Amino acid sequence: MRYTALIAATLSAFFSEAVRYDSTYSPVTWDGEYLATYAWNQSYYAASPDPTFIDFFGSPQAAKYNRGDVYLNVADASNAGKLANPQGLARLILDFREASGSDARFYLFYGGGGGDDKKWAPDFVRVFKEFILQYGHSEMGRLGLSFNVELGLDTWFEIFHKVDNIRNISEIKVHDIKVDVTLDYRNPDETLVDKIMYKADHVTVTTFSNTYEGLLDMFKTFLLDTCPQCNTDYYCNYKAQVTFMAEGNCDTKSCSESSMCAYYSSCPEDPNGGIGYAYDQLTKAFNYIPGNILPQYKFDHFFKPGDTHFGLNFFEWTVCYYGYESWYEIDLPKCGCGYFPASQKCRNS
């Protein structure tokens, strides 16, 4: 009975999708690429946690698509050097490993824009260290620190130095930690991008387009223009691996052009919307890079086999992309009631 309201709310959207959906369409060809998951909501590890995150990663949909790296927002300047619920966060990471069976890297990220980031972003390294020393467990697997924040070069150097100072602590070394920096695909600061590519272990490049052509143009812009040495003889001096991140938020600016939310579907294998569409656009654009944008040997340097090469931002909406069956299995009334109108609003914005 708990699904009655959900079913009623989704019937009209579902039947309209059924008309549009071509049942003879074959699912996207699986080639081993897995999506990164980028989640902003700190309620997943609150004292009374929202179960959506763990329930999703225990689902068949996550097992098929989302075995790539995970990014979870755990701090910003408003946290003032503390984690909201460190014990709950530790439990969440362990539950994620058990539910998903995934050995992908789990990044804890600092989100900027909420206050004195120059002070609190570097301090996040200390917060991470203390979290691992007090609550860490080998079964948490590979971990990382990620920074989605705009900072000056001196502050970035401070962060990299602090991370280097904790890497070899035995309790931390077991997690093979990496430091990740979020970069816009057209970041105009050539010196900053150059130094980050040299010092960071990984960069997450935001490429907010919802079409193959748009994604391809953004991938090309970053690799050939924004990144100073990615396509020169000095490419091998860069340590950072690259993951491209597309937009999944239904409530973002220029939504009709920037977000995959504009392409709705309640059918997971629909080529025209939902996860099938988003995955297909990303896969086709990414597969064009080797031999066309970068020579194969340079491509192999930045995109190691088995790593996570692309993903979708904003799990809070992208969890709805996987179709009506997952809405029932995971109990997602927000998707049944809200995804279709949110997608229509996005498409018309």
C-alpha positions as CSV (number, residue, x, y, z in Angstrom):
1,M,0.0,0.0,0.0
2,R,2.9,2.4,0.6
3,Y,3.4,2.7,-3.2
4,T,-0.2,3.6,-4.0
5,A,0.5,7.4,-4.0
6,L,3.7,6.9,-5.9
7,I,2.1,4.8,-8.6
8,A,-0.8,7.3,-9.0
9,A,1.7,10.2,-9.3
10,T,3.8,8.5,-12.0
11,L,1.1,6.8,-14.2
12,S,0.7,9.8,-16.6
13,A,4.4,10.4,-16.9
14,F,5.1,6.7,-17.4
15,F,2.5,6.1,-20.1
16,S,3.7,9.2,-22.0
17,E,7.2,7.7,-21.8
18,A,6.0,4.3,-23.0
19,V,4.7,6.0,-26.2
20,R,8.0,7.7,-26.8
21,Y,10.1,4.7,-25.8
22,D,11.1,2.3,-28.6
23,S,11.0,-1.2,-27.2
24,T,13.3,-2.5,-29.9
25,Y,16.1,-0.3,-28.7
26,S,19.2,-2.2,-27.4
27,P,20.8,-1.0,-24.2
28,V,24.0,0.9,-24.4
29,T,26.9,-1.3,-25.1
30,W,28.7,-2.1,-21.9
31,D,32.5,-1.5,-22.2
32,G,33.6,-1.6,-18.6
33,E,33.2,2.2,-17.9
34,Y,31.5,3.0,-14.6
35,L,30.0,6.2,-13.5
36,A,31.3,8.4,-10.6
37,T,28.7,9.4,-8.1
38,Y,28.7,12.9,-6.6
39,A,26.5,13.5,-3.6
40,W,25.9,16.7,-1.7
41,N,23.5,15.8,1.1
42,Q,25.1,15.3,4.5
43,S,21.9,13.7,5.8
44,Y,23.1,10.3,4.6
45,Y,25.3,10.0,7.7
46,A,23.2,12.0,10.1
47,A,22.1,10.6,13.5
48,S,18.9,9.5,11.9
49,P,20.3,8.9,8.4
50,D,18.5,9.1,5.1
51,P,18.8,5.5,3.8
52,T,18.6,6.5,0.1
53,F,22.4,6.4,-0.5
54,I,23.0,2.9,0.9
55,D,19.8,1.5,-0.6
56,F,20.8,2.8,-4.0
57,F,24.2,1.2,-3.8
58,G,22.6,-2.1,-2.9
59,S,20.4,-2.0,-6.0
60,P,21.0,-3.8,-9.4
61,Q,21.0,-0.3,-11.1
62,A,24.0,0.8,-9.1
63,A,25.7,-2.5,-9.7
64,K,25.4,-2.0,-13.4
65,Y,26.3,1.7,-13.7
66,N,27.7,3.2,-10.5
67,R,30.7,1.2,-9.5
68,G,33.0,4.1,-10.1
69,D,34.5,6.6,-7.5
70,V,32.1,8.2,-5.0
71,Y,32.3,11.8,-3.8
72,L,30.5,12.7,-0.6
73,N,30.2,16.3,0.7
74,V,31.2,16.2,4.4
75,A,32.4,19.8,5.1
76,D,32.4,23.4,4.2
77,A,33.4,26.6,6.0
78,S,30.3,26.5,8.1
79,N,31.5,23.3,9.7
80,A,34.3,25.3,11.3
81,G,36.8,22.5,11.4
82,K,34.4,19.7,12.5
83,L,32.5,16.8,10.9
84,A,28.8,16.8,11.7
85,N,28.7,13.1,12.7
86,P,32.0,11.4,12.2
87,Q,30.8,8.1,13.7
88,G,27.9,8.1,11.3
89,L,30.2,8.9,8.4
90,A,32.5,5.9,9.3
91,R,29.4,3.7,9.4
92,L,28.2,5.0,6.1
93,I,31.5,4.2,4.4
94,L,31.5,0.7,5.8
95,D,27.9,0.1,4.8
96,F,28.6,1.4,1.3
97,R,31.4,-1.2,0.9
98,E,29.1,-4.0,2.2
99,A,26.1,-2.9,0.1
100,S,27.9,-2.2,-3.2
101,G,30.8,-4.7,-3.1
102,S,32.7,-1.9,-4.8
103,D,36.4,-1.2,-4.2
104,A,36.3,2.2,-5.9
105,R,37.8,5.2,-4.2
106,F,35.5,7.0,-1.7
107,Y,36.3,10.8,-1.7
108,L,35.3,13.0,1.2
109,F,34.9,16.5,-0.2
110,Y,35.1,20.0,1.0
111,G,32.6,22.3,-0.7
112,G,33.5,25.9,-1.1
113,G,31.5,29.1,-1.0
114,G,30.2,29.1,2.6
115,G,32.6,31.4,4.3
116,D,36.4,31.7,4.9
117,D,37.5,28.9,2.6
118,K,41.1,30.1,2.7
119,K,41.1,29.1,6.4
120,W,38.9,26.1,6.5
121,A,39.9,24.3,3.2
122,P,43.5,23.6,4.3
123,D,42.2,22.7,7.8
124,F,40.1,20.0,6.2
125,V,43.3,17.9,5.9
126,R,43.6,17.9,9.7
127,V,39.9,17.1,10.0
128,F,40.4,14.1,7.6
129,K,43.4,12.9,9.5
130,E,41.7,13.0,12.9
131,F,38.7,11.2,11.4
132,I,40.8,8.4,10.1
133,L,42.9,8.1,13.3
134,Q,39.8,7.9,15.4
135,Y,37.2,6.1,13.2
136,G,39.3,4.5,10.4
137,H,39.1,0.8,9.6
138,S,40.9,-1.1,6.9
139,E,37.6,-2.3,5.4
140,M,36.8,1.3,4.4
141,G,39.1,0.7,1.5
142,R,40.6,3.4,-0.7
143,L,39.8,6.9,0.4
144,G,40.5,10.4,-0.8
145,L,40.2,14.1,0.0
146,S,38.5,16.2,-2.6
147,F,38.2,20.0,-2.8
148,N,35.4,21.7,-4.7
149,V,36.4,25.3,-4.0
150,E,38.1,28.3,-5.6
151,L,41.4,29.1,-3.9
152,G,44.6,30.9,-4.7
153,L,47.8,29.1,-5.6
154,D,49.4,29.6,-2.2
155,T,46.5,28.0,-0.5
156,W,46.6,25.0,-2.9
157,F,50.3,24.6,-2.1
158,E,49.5,24.6,1.6
159,I,46.9,21.9,1.1
160,F,49.2,19.7,-1.0
161,H,51.9,20.1,1.6
162,K,49.6,19.1,4.5
163,V,48.4,16.0,2.5
164,D,52.0,14.9,1.9
165,N,52.7,15.1,5.6
166,I,50.0,12.6,6.5
167,R,50.3,10.1,3.6
168,N,52.7,7.8,5.4
169,I,51.0,7.6,8.8
170,S,50.3,3.9,9.1
171,E,46.6,4.2,9.8
172,I,46.2,6.5,6.7
173,K,48.6,4.7,4.4
174,V,46.4,1.6,4.4
175,H,43.7,3.7,2.6
176,D,46.1,4.7,-0.3
177,I,44.7,8.3,0.0
178,K,44.6,10.6,-3.0
179,V,43.9,14.3,-3.2
180,D,41.5,15.6,-5.8
181,V,40.7,19.1,-7.0
182,T,37.6,20.2,-9.0
183,L,38.4,22.3,-12.0
184,D,36.1,24.0,-14.5
185,Y,36.8,22.8,-18.0
186,R,37.7,26.3,-19.1
187,N,39.5,27.6,-16.0
188,P,41.3,30.8,-17.3
189,D,44.2,30.6,-14.8
190,E,46.8,28.7,-16.8
191,T,49.4,28.8,-14.0
192,L,47.0,27.5,-11.4
193,V,45.8,24.6,-13.7
194,D,49.4,23.8,-14.5
195,K,50.4,23.5,-10.8
196,I,47.3,21.6,-9.8
197,M,47.9,19.1,-12.6
198,Y,51.5,18.7,-11.4
199,K,50.8,18.4,-7.6
200,A,47.3,16.8,-7.3
201,D,46.7,13.1,-7.6
202,H,43.5,13.6,-9.4
203,V,41.3,16.3,-10.9
204,T,37.5,16.3,-11.4
205,V,36.7,18.5,-14.4
206,T,33.2,19.9,-14.6
207,T,31.8,19.6,-18.1
208,F,28.2,20.7,-17.8
209,S,26.6,19.8,-21.1
210,N,23.8,17.4,-21.8
211,T,24.7,16.4,-25.4
212,Y,27.4,14.5,-27.1
213,E,28.5,17.5,-29.1
214,G,28.6,19.7,-26.0
215,L,30.5,17.2,-23.9
216,L,33.0,16.6,-26.7
217,D,33.7,20.3,-27.1
218,M,34.3,20.6,-23.3
219,F,36.6,17.6,-23.2
220,K,38.5,19.0,-26.1
221,T,38.7,22.5,-24.6
222,F,40.1,21.2,-21.3
223,L,42.7,18.8,-22.8
224,L,43.9,21.1,-25.6
225,D,43.5,24.6,-24.2
226,T,42.8,24.8,-20.5
227,C,45.4,22.2,-19.5
228,P,48.8,23.8,-20.5
229,Q,50.8,20.6,-21.0
230,C,48.2,17.9,-21.6
231,N,49.0,17.7,-25.3
232,T,52.7,18.7,-25.3
233,D,55.9,16.8,-24.8
234,Y,55.8,17.7,-21.1
235,Y,52.5,15.9,-20.5
236,C,54.3,13.1,-18.5
237,N,55.2,15.7,-15.8
238,Y,51.6,15.8,-14.7
239,K,50.6,13.4,-11.9
240,A,46.9,14.1,-12.0
241,Q,44.4,11.6,-13.4
242,V,41.3,13.0,-14.9
243,T,37.5,12.4,-14.4
244,F,35.0,14.4,-16.3
245,M,31.8,15.3,-14.4
246,A,28.5,16.1,-16.2
247,E,25.6,17.8,-14.5
248,G,22.6,15.9,-13.2
249,N,21.0,18.6,-11.0
250,C,17.4,19.5,-12.0
251,D,17.6,22.9,-10.3
252,T,20.6,24.5,-12.0
253,K,21.1,27.5,-14.1
254,S,20.9,27.1,-17.9
255,C,19.4,23.7,-17.1
256,S,18.1,23.0,-20.6
257,E,21.6,23.1,-22.0
258,S,23.7,22.1,-19.0
259,S,21.9,19.3,-17.2
260,M,21.0,15.7,-18.1
261,C,17.8,16.3,-16.1
262,A,16.4,17.9,-19.3
263,Y,16.1,14.5,-20.8
264,Y,13.5,12.6,-18.8
265,S,12.7,8.9,-18.8
266,S,11.1,6.4,-16.5
267,C,12.6,3.6,-18.6
268,P,16.2,2.8,-17.7
269,E,17.2,1.7,-21.2
270,D,15.5,4.5,-23.1
271,P,18.0,6.1,-25.5
272,N,16.2,9.5,-25.3
273,G,16.3,10.1,-21.6
274,G,17.3,9.0,-18.1
275,I,20.4,7.1,-17.3
276,G,20.5,5.4,-20.7
277,Y,20.7,8.7,-22.4
278,A,23.2,10.3,-20.0
279,Y,25.5,7.3,-20.0
280,D,25.4,7.0,-23.8
281,Q,26.3,10.7,-24.3
282,L,29.2,10.5,-21.9
283,T,30.5,7.2,-23.3
284,K,30.5,8.3,-26.9
285,A,32.2,11.6,-26.1
286,F,34.8,10.0,-24.0
287,N,35.5,7.2,-26.5
288,Y,36.3,9.9,-29.1
289,I,39.2,11.2,-27.2
290,P,41.9,8.6,-27.9
291,G,43.4,9.0,-31.4
292,N,41.3,12.1,-32.1
293,I,41.8,14.7,-29.3
294,L,44.9,13.1,-27.7
295,P,47.3,10.5,-29.1
296,Q,46.7,7.1,-27.5
297,Y,49.9,7.2,-25.3
298,K,48.9,10.6,-23.8
299,F,45.3,9.4,-23.3
300,D,46.6,6.4,-21.4
301,H,48.6,8.7,-19.1
302,F,45.6,10.6,-17.9
303,F,43.0,7.9,-18.1
304,K,44.3,4.7,-16.6
305,P,42.4,1.5,-17.4
306,G,40.1,0.6,-14.5
307,D,39.9,4.1,-13.2
308,T,36.7,6.2,-13.2
309,H,36.7,8.5,-16.2
310,F,33.3,10.2,-16.1
311,G,30.3,10.7,-13.8
312,L,27.2,12.7,-12.9
313,N,26.9,15.5,-10.4
314,F,24.1,15.7,-7.9
315,F,23.1,12.2,-6.7
316,E,20.0,13.8,-5.1
317,W,18.5,14.1,-8.5
318,T,20.4,11.5,-10.6
319,V,19.1,8.7,-8.3
320,C,15.8,9.3,-10.2
321,Y,17.4,8.6,-13.6
322,Y,17.3,4.8,-13.2
323,G,13.7,4.2,-13.9
324,Y,10.4,3.4,-12.3
325,E,11.5,-0.1,-11.0
326,S,14.2,1.5,-8.9
327,W,11.8,4.1,-7.6
328,Y,9.7,1.2,-6.1
329,E,12.6,-1.0,-5.0
330,I,14.4,1.9,-3.2
331,D,11.2,3.6,-2.1
332,L,11.8,7.0,-3.8
333,P,8.5,8.9,-3.8
334,K,10.4,12.1,-4.7
335,C,11.3,10.6,-8.0
336,G,7.8,9.4,-8.8
337,C,6.2,12.7,-7.8
338,G,8.9,15.2,-8.6
339,Y,11.3,14.0,-11.3
340,F,9.0,14.5,-14.3
341,P,7.8,18.1,-13.5
342,A,11.4,19.0,-12.5
343,S,12.7,17.7,-15.8
344,Q,10.0,19.6,-17.7
345,K,11.0,22.8,-15.9
346,C,14.6,22.1,-16.6
347,R,14.0,21.5,-20.3
348,N,12.1,24.7,-20.6
349,S,14.5,26.9,-18.7
